[in-house]
């Protein structure tokens, strides 16, 4: 790998949605399902605080 491709890969990973990154870190199907439920419950939702 060249230095440019390494930099390009690092930058592209920063652009990925945090929820998608969280799902990609799952280690098993059970873990993936649990993470999907957490996201559905609003883990990464933007909550407005007044």
mmCIF file of the N, C-alpha and C atoms, coordinates in Angstrom:
data_MODEL
# 
_entry.id   MODEL 
# 
loop_
_atom_site.group_PDB 
_atom_site.id 
_atom_site.type_symbol 
_atom_site.label_atom_id 
_atom_site.label_alt_id 
_atom_site.label_comp_id 
_atom_site.label_asym_id 
_atom_site.label_entity_id 
_atom_site.label_seq_id 
_atom_site.pdbx_PDB_ins_code 
_atom_site.Cartn_x 
_atom_site.Cartn_y 
_atom_site.Cartn_z 
_atom_site.occupancy 
_atom_site.B_iso_or_equiv 
_atom_site.pdbx_formal_charge 
_atom_site.auth_seq_id 
_atom_site.auth_comp_id 
_atom_site.auth_asym_id 
_atom_site.auth_atom_id 
_atom_site.pdbx_PDB_model_num 
ATOM 1   N N  . UNK A 1 1  ? 0.834   -1.186  0.000  1.00 0.00 ? 1  UNK A N  1 
ATOM 2   C CA . UNK A 1 1  ? 0.000   0.000   0.000  1.00 0.00 ? 1  UNK A CA 1 
ATOM 3   C C  . UNK A 1 1  ? 0.877   1.247   0.000  1.00 0.00 ? 1  UNK A C  1 
ATOM 4   N N  . UNK A 1 2  ? 0.463   2.176   -0.784 1.00 0.00 ? 2  UNK A N  1 
ATOM 5   C CA . UNK A 1 2  ? 1.190   3.435   -0.796 1.00 0.00 ? 2  UNK A CA 1 
ATOM 6   C C  . UNK A 1 2  ? 0.649   4.340   0.303  1.00 0.00 ? 2  UNK A C  1 
ATOM 7   N N  . UNK A 1 3  ? 1.381   5.363   0.611  1.00 0.00 ? 3  UNK A N  1 
ATOM 8   C CA . UNK A 1 3  ? 0.957   6.306   1.648  1.00 0.00 ? 3  UNK A CA 1 
ATOM 9   C C  . UNK A 1 3  ? -0.345  6.992   1.263  1.00 0.00 ? 3  UNK A C  1 
ATOM 10  N N  . UNK A 1 4  ? -0.509  7.276   -0.022 1.00 0.00 ? 4  UNK A N  1 
ATOM 11  C CA . UNK A 1 4  ? -1.751  7.927   -0.466 1.00 0.00 ? 4  UNK A CA 1 
ATOM 12  C C  . UNK A 1 4  ? -2.958  7.036   -0.255 1.00 0.00 ? 4  UNK A C  1 
ATOM 13  N N  . UNK A 1 5  ? -2.835  5.768   -0.561 1.00 0.00 ? 5  UNK A N  1 
ATOM 14  C CA . UNK A 1 5  ? -3.972  4.868   -0.377 1.00 0.00 ? 5  UNK A CA 1 
ATOM 15  C C  . UNK A 1 5  ? -4.292  4.689   1.109  1.00 0.00 ? 5  UNK A C  1 
ATOM 16  N N  . UNK A 1 6  ? -3.281  4.695   1.959  1.00 0.00 ? 6  UNK A N  1 
ATOM 17  C CA . UNK A 1 6  ? -3.518  4.603   3.399  1.00 0.00 ? 6  UNK A CA 1 
ATOM 18  C C  . UNK A 1 6  ? -4.263  5.830   3.907  1.00 0.00 ? 6  UNK A C  1 
ATOM 19  N N  . UNK A 1 7  ? -3.846  6.988   3.456  1.00 0.00 ? 7  UNK A N  1 
ATOM 20  C CA . UNK A 1 7  ? -4.517  8.225   3.865  1.00 0.00 ? 7  UNK A CA 1 
ATOM 21  C C  . UNK A 1 7  ? -5.950  8.244   3.347  1.00 0.00 ? 7  UNK A C  1 
ATOM 22  N N  . UNK A 1 8  ? -6.140  7.844   2.090  1.00 0.00 ? 8  UNK A N  1 
ATOM 23  C CA . UNK A 1 8  ? -7.474  7.802   1.503  1.00 0.00 ? 8  UNK A CA 1 
ATOM 24  C C  . UNK A 1 8  ? -8.388  6.860   2.284  1.00 0.00 ? 8  UNK A C  1 
ATOM 25  N N  . UNK A 1 9  ? -7.870  5.695   2.656  1.00 0.00 ? 9  UNK A N  1 
ATOM 26  C CA . UNK A 1 9  ? -8.663  4.737   3.427  1.00 0.00 ? 9  UNK A CA 1 
ATOM 27  C C  . UNK A 1 9  ? -9.017  5.280   4.803  1.00 0.00 ? 9  UNK A C  1 
ATOM 28  N N  . UNK A 1 10 ? -8.079  5.943   5.444  1.00 0.00 ? 10 UNK A N  1 
ATOM 29  C CA . UNK A 1 10 ? -8.331  6.500   6.769  1.00 0.00 ? 10 UNK A CA 1 
ATOM 30  C C  . UNK A 1 10 ? -9.398  7.583   6.706  1.00 0.00 ? 10 UNK A C  1 
ATOM 31  N N  . UNK A 1 11 ? -9.331  8.433   5.705  1.00 0.00 ? 11 UNK A N  1 
ATOM 32  C CA . UNK A 1 11 ? -10.308 9.509   5.573  1.00 0.00 ? 11 UNK A CA 1 
ATOM 33  C C  . UNK A 1 11 ? -11.684 8.952   5.228  1.00 0.00 ? 11 UNK A C  1 
ATOM 34  N N  . UNK A 1 12 ? -11.741 7.961   4.372  1.00 0.00 ? 12 UNK A N  1 
ATOM 35  C CA . UNK A 1 12 ? -13.037 7.401   3.986  1.00 0.00 ? 12 UNK A CA 1 
ATOM 36  C C  . UNK A 1 12 ? -13.717 6.734   5.177  1.00 0.00 ? 12 UNK A C  1 
ATOM 37  N N  . UNK A 1 13 ? -12.953 6.176   6.095  1.00 0.00 ? 13 UNK A N  1 
ATOM 38  C CA . UNK A 1 13 ? -13.541 5.548   7.275  1.00 0.00 ? 13 UNK A CA 1 
ATOM 39  C C  . UNK A 1 13 ? -14.136 6.585   8.213  1.00 0.00 ? 13 UNK A C  1 
ATOM 40  N N  . UNK A 1 14 ? -13.595 7.794   8.208  1.00 0.00 ? 14 UNK A N  1 
ATOM 41  C CA . UNK A 1 14 ? -14.143 8.848   9.053  1.00 0.00 ? 14 UNK A CA 1 
ATOM 42  C C  . UNK A 1 14 ? -15.491 9.329   8.549  1.00 0.00 ? 14 UNK A C  1 
ATOM 43  N N  . UNK A 1 15 ? -15.731 9.183   7.269  1.00 0.00 ? 15 UNK A N  1 
ATOM 44  C CA . UNK A 1 15 ? -16.982 9.652   6.671  1.00 0.00 ? 15 UNK A CA 1 
ATOM 45  C C  . UNK A 1 15 ? -18.141 8.691   6.880  1.00 0.00 ? 15 UNK A C  1 
ATOM 46  N N  . UNK A 1 16 ? -17.854 7.496   7.330  1.00 0.00 ? 16 UNK A N  1 
ATOM 47  C CA . UNK A 1 16 ? -18.895 6.481   7.508  1.00 0.00 ? 16 UNK A CA 1 
ATOM 48  C C  . UNK A 1 16 ? -19.783 6.872   8.688  1.00 0.00 ? 16 UNK A C  1 
ATOM 49  N N  . UNK A 1 17 ? -21.042 6.597   8.549  1.00 0.00 ? 17 UNK A N  1 
ATOM 50  C CA . UNK A 1 17 ? -22.020 6.855   9.594  1.00 0.00 ? 17 UNK A CA 1 
ATOM 51  C C  . UNK A 1 17 ? -21.601 6.145   10.886 1.00 0.00 ? 17 UNK A C  1 
ATOM 52  N N  . UNK A 1 18 ? -21.690 6.820   12.047 1.00 0.00 ? 18 UNK A N  1 
ATOM 53  C CA . UNK A 1 18 ? -21.284 6.179   13.302 1.00 0.00 ? 18 UNK A CA 1 
ATOM 54  C C  . UNK A 1 18 ? -22.078 4.904   13.605 1.00 0.00 ? 18 UNK A C  1 
ATOM 55  N N  . UNK A 1 19 ? -23.357 4.898   13.260 1.00 0.00 ? 19 UNK A N  1 
ATOM 56  C CA . UNK A 1 19 ? -24.167 3.699   13.500 1.00 0.00 ? 19 UNK A CA 1 
ATOM 57  C C  . UNK A 1 19 ? -23.677 2.543   12.634 1.00 0.00 ? 19 UNK A C  1 
ATOM 58  N N  . UNK A 1 20 ? -23.312 2.847   11.399 1.00 0.00 ? 20 UNK A N  1 
ATOM 59  C CA . UNK A 1 20 ? -22.807 1.798   10.504 1.00 0.00 ? 20 UNK A CA 1 
ATOM 60  C C  . UNK A 1 20 ? -21.468 1.248   11.016 1.00 0.00 ? 20 UNK A C  1 
ATOM 61  N N  . UNK A 1 21 ? -20.622 2.140   11.491 1.00 0.00 ? 21 UNK A N  1 
ATOM 62  C CA . UNK A 1 21 ? -19.345 1.702   12.062 1.00 0.00 ? 21 UNK A CA 1 
ATOM 63  C C  . UNK A 1 21 ? -19.582 0.809   13.268 1.00 0.00 ? 21 UNK A C  1 
ATOM 64  N N  . UNK A 1 22 ? -20.549 1.192   14.102 1.00 0.00 ? 22 UNK A N  1 
ATOM 65  C CA . UNK A 1 22 ? -20.895 0.407   15.287 1.00 0.00 ? 22 UNK A CA 1 
ATOM 66  C C  . UNK A 1 22 ? -21.368 -0.990  14.896 1.00 0.00 ? 22 UNK A C  1 
ATOM 67  N N  . UNK A 1 23 ? -22.187 -1.073  13.853 1.00 0.00 ? 23 UNK A N  1 
ATOM 68  C CA . UNK A 1 23 ? -22.664 -2.374  13.389 1.00 0.00 ? 23 UNK A CA 1 
ATOM 69  C C  . UNK A 1 23 ? -21.528 -3.210  12.810 1.00 0.00 ? 23 UNK A C  1 
ATOM 70  N N  . UNK A 1 24 ? -20.611 -2.581  12.112 1.00 0.00 ? 24 UNK A N  1 
ATOM 71  C CA . UNK A 1 24 ? -19.494 -3.304  11.509 1.00 0.00 ? 24 UNK A CA 1 
ATOM 72  C C  . UNK A 1 24 ? -18.549 -3.898  12.545 1.00 0.00 ? 24 UNK A C  1 
ATOM 73  N N  . UNK A 1 25 ? -18.590 -3.397  13.776 1.00 0.00 ? 25 UNK A N  1 
ATOM 74  C CA . UNK A 1 25 ? -17.718 -3.914  14.833 1.00 0.00 ? 25 UNK A CA 1 
ATOM 75  C C  . UNK A 1 25 ? -18.304 -5.128  15.551 1.00 0.00 ? 25 UNK A C  1 
ATOM 76  N N  . UNK A 1 26 ? -19.499 -5.549  15.161 1.00 0.00 ? 26 UNK A N  1 
ATOM 77  C CA . UNK A 1 26 ? -20.138 -6.701  15.802 1.00 0.00 ? 26 UNK A CA 1 
ATOM 78  C C  . UNK A 1 26 ? -19.291 -7.949  15.586 1.00 0.00 ? 26 UNK A C  1 
ATOM 79  N N  . UNK A 1 27 ? -19.234 -8.776  16.623 1.00 0.00 ? 27 UNK A N  1 
ATOM 80  C CA . UNK A 1 27 ? -18.382 -9.971  16.561 1.00 0.00 ? 27 UNK A CA 1 
ATOM 81  C C  . UNK A 1 27 ? -19.156 -11.248 16.263 1.00 0.00 ? 27 UNK A C  1 
ATOM 82  N N  . UNK A 1 28 ? -20.478 -11.195 16.353 1.00 0.00 ? 28 UNK A N  1 
ATOM 83  C CA . UNK A 1 28 ? -21.294 -12.379 16.054 1.00 0.00 ? 28 UNK A CA 1 
ATOM 84  C C  . UNK A 1 28 ? -22.677 -11.918 15.617 1.00 0.00 ? 28 UNK A C  1 
ATOM 85  N N  . UNK A 1 29 ? -23.483 -12.861 15.155 1.00 0.00 ? 29 UNK A N  1 
ATOM 86  C CA . UNK A 1 29 ? -24.850 -12.513 14.755 1.00 0.00 ? 29 UNK A CA 1 
ATOM 87  C C  . UNK A 1 29 ? -25.680 -12.040 15.951 1.00 0.00 ? 29 UNK A C  1 
ATOM 88  N N  . UNK A 1 30 ? -25.459 -12.644 17.098 1.00 0.00 ? 30 UNK A N  1 
ATOM 89  C CA . UNK A 1 30 ? -26.187 -12.240 18.304 1.00 0.00 ? 30 UNK A CA 1 
ATOM 90  C C  . UNK A 1 30 ? -25.807 -10.812 18.681 1.00 0.00 ? 30 UNK A C  1 
ATOM 91  N N  . UNK A 1 31 ? -24.522 -10.509 18.613 1.00 0.00 ? 31 UNK A N  1 
ATOM 92  C CA . UNK A 1 31 ? -24.028 -9.166  18.898 1.00 0.00 ? 31 UNK A CA 1 
ATOM 93  C C  . UNK A 1 31 ? -24.600 -8.162  17.893 1.00 0.00 ? 31 UNK A C  1 
ATOM 94  N N  . UNK A 1 32 ? -24.639 -8.550  16.632 1.00 0.00 ? 32 UNK A N  1 
ATOM 95  C CA . UNK A 1 32 ? -25.182 -7.682  15.589 1.00 0.00 ? 32 UNK A CA 1 
ATOM 96  C C  . UNK A 1 32 ? -26.657 -7.373  15.844 1.00 0.00 ? 32 UNK A C  1 
ATOM 97  N N  . UNK A 1 33 ? -27.428 -8.391  16.198 1.00 0.00 ? 33 UNK A N  1 
ATOM 98  C CA . UNK A 1 33 ? -28.845 -8.181  16.481 1.00 0.00 ? 33 UNK A CA 1 
ATOM 99  C C  . UNK A 1 33 ? -29.036 -7.261  17.684 1.00 0.00 ? 33 UNK A C  1 
ATOM 100 N N  . UNK A 1 34 ? -28.226 -7.437  18.708 1.00 0.00 ? 34 UNK A N  1 
ATOM 101 C CA . UNK A 1 34 ? -28.324 -6.578  19.891 1.00 0.00 ? 34 UNK A CA 1 
ATOM 102 C C  . UNK A 1 34 ? -27.991 -5.133  19.534 1.00 0.00 ? 34 UNK A C  1 
ATOM 103 N N  . UNK A 1 35 ? -26.971 -4.952  18.717 1.00 0.00 ? 35 UNK A N  1 
ATOM 104 C CA . UNK A 1 35 ? -26.586 -3.604  18.295 1.00 0.00 ? 35 UNK A CA 1 
ATOM 105 C C  . UNK A 1 35 ? -27.674 -2.968  17.433 1.00 0.00 ? 35 UNK A C  1 
ATOM 106 N N  . UNK A 1 36 ? -28.308 -3.753  16.571 1.00 0.00 ? 36 UNK A N  1 
ATOM 107 C CA . UNK A 1 36 ? -29.407 -3.230  15.754 1.00 0.00 ? 36 UNK A CA 1 
ATOM 108 C C  . UNK A 1 36 ? -30.565 -2.776  16.635 1.00 0.00 ? 36 UNK A C  1 
ATOM 109 N N  . UNK A 1 37 ? -30.865 -3.545  17.692 1.00 0.00 ? 37 UNK A N  1 
ATOM 110 C CA . UNK A 1 37 ? -31.936 -3.148  18.610 1.00 0.00 ? 37 UNK A CA 1 
ATOM 111 C C  . UNK A 1 37 ? -31.571 -1.859  19.345 1.00 0.00 ? 37 UNK A C  1 
ATOM 112 N N  . UNK A 1 38 ? -30.313 -1.732  19.759 1.00 0.00 ? 38 UNK A N  1 
ATOM 113 C CA . UNK A 1 38 ? -29.882 -0.506  20.438 1.00 0.00 ? 38 UNK A CA 1 
ATOM 114 C C  . UNK A 1 38 ? -30.031 0.708   19.531 1.00 0.00 ? 38 UNK A C  1 
ATOM 115 N N  . UNK A 1 39 ? -29.675 0.544   18.278 1.00 0.00 ? 39 UNK A N  1 
ATOM 116 C CA . UNK A 1 39 ? -29.809 1.650   17.323 1.00 0.00 ? 39 UNK A CA 1 
ATOM 117 C C  . UNK A 1 39 ? -31.282 1.978   17.102 1.00 0.00 ? 39 UNK A C  1 
ATOM 118 N N  . UNK A 1 40 ? -32.121 0.951   17.001 1.00 0.00 ? 40 UNK A N  1 
ATOM 119 C CA . UNK A 1 40 ? -33.552 1.172   16.813 1.00 0.00 ? 40 UNK A CA 1 
ATOM 120 C C  . UNK A 1 40 ? -34.159 1.907   18.009 1.00 0.00 ? 40 UNK A C  1 
ATOM 121 N N  . UNK A 1 41 ? -33.608 1.681   19.194 1.00 0.00 ? 41 UNK A N  1 
ATOM 122 C CA . UNK A 1 41 ? -34.092 2.363   20.391 1.00 0.00 ? 41 UNK A CA 1 
ATOM 123 C C  . UNK A 1 41 ? -33.589 3.803   20.488 1.00 0.00 ? 41 UNK A C  1 
ATOM 124 N N  . UNK A 1 42 ? -32.677 4.175   19.599 1.00 0.00 ? 42 UNK A N  1 
ATOM 125 C CA . UNK A 1 42 ? -32.238 5.566   19.572 1.00 0.00 ? 42 UNK A CA 1 
ATOM 126 C C  . UNK A 1 42 ? -30.839 5.808   20.083 1.00 0.00 ? 42 UNK A C  1 
ATOM 127 N N  . UNK A 1 43 ? -29.976 4.831   20.025 1.00 0.00 ? 43 UNK A N  1 
ATOM 128 C CA . UNK A 1 43 ? -28.613 4.991   20.524 1.00 0.00 ? 43 UNK A CA 1 
ATOM 129 C C  . UNK A 1 43 ? -27.882 6.149   19.850 1.00 0.00 ? 43 UNK A C  1 
ATOM 130 N N  . UNK A 1 44 ? -28.044 6.314   18.555 1.00 0.00 ? 44 UNK A N  1 
ATOM 131 C CA . UNK A 1 44 ? -27.333 7.354   17.829 1.00 0.00 ? 44 UNK A CA 1 
ATOM 132 C C  . UNK A 1 44 ? -28.240 8.504   17.395 1.00 0.00 ? 44 UNK A C  1 
ATOM 133 N N  . UNK A 1 45 ? -29.448 8.556   17.936 1.00 0.00 ? 45 UNK A N  1 
ATOM 134 C CA . UNK A 1 45 ? -30.353 9.641   17.531 1.00 0.00 ? 45 UNK A CA 1 
ATOM 135 C C  . UNK A 1 45 ? -29.921 10.941  18.195 1.00 0.00 ? 45 UNK A C  1 
ATOM 136 N N  . UNK A 1 46 ? -30.172 12.008  17.501 1.00 0.00 ? 46 UNK A N  1 
ATOM 137 C CA . UNK A 1 46 ? -29.837 13.334  18.021 1.00 0.00 ? 46 UNK A CA 1 
ATOM 138 C C  . UNK A 1 46 ? -30.969 13.787  18.942 1.00 0.00 ? 46 UNK A C  1 
ATOM 139 N N  . UNK A 1 47 ? -30.656 13.869  20.198 1.00 0.00 ? 47 UNK A N  1 
ATOM 140 C CA . UNK A 1 47 ? -31.665 14.316  21.170 1.00 0.00 ? 47 UNK A CA 1 
ATOM 141 C C  . UNK A 1 47 ? -31.503 15.804  21.405 1.00 0.00 ? 47 UNK A C  1 
ATOM 142 N N  . UNK A 1 48 ? -32.617 16.484  21.361 1.00 0.00 ? 48 UNK A N  1 
ATOM 143 C CA . UNK A 1 48 ? -32.583 17.925  21.613 1.00 0.00 ? 48 UNK A CA 1 
ATOM 144 C C  . UNK A 1 48 ? -32.759 18.161  23.099 1.00 0.00 ? 48 UNK A C  1 
ATOM 145 N N  . UNK A 1 49 ? -31.846 18.890  23.681 1.00 0.00 ? 49 UNK A N  1 
ATOM 146 C CA . UNK A 1 49 ? -31.957 19.258  25.081 1.00 0.00 ? 49 UNK A CA 1 
ATOM 147 C C  . UNK A 1 49 ? -32.157 20.753  25.169 1.00 0.00 ? 49 UNK A C  1 
ATOM 148 N N  . UNK A 1 50 ? -33.134 21.131  25.902 1.00 0.00 ? 50 UNK A N  1 
ATOM 149 C CA . UNK A 1 50 ? -33.451 22.565  26.030 1.00 0.00 ? 50 UNK A CA 1 
ATOM 150 C C  . UNK A 1 50 ? -33.079 23.055  27.384 1.00 0.00 ? 50 UNK A C  1 
# 
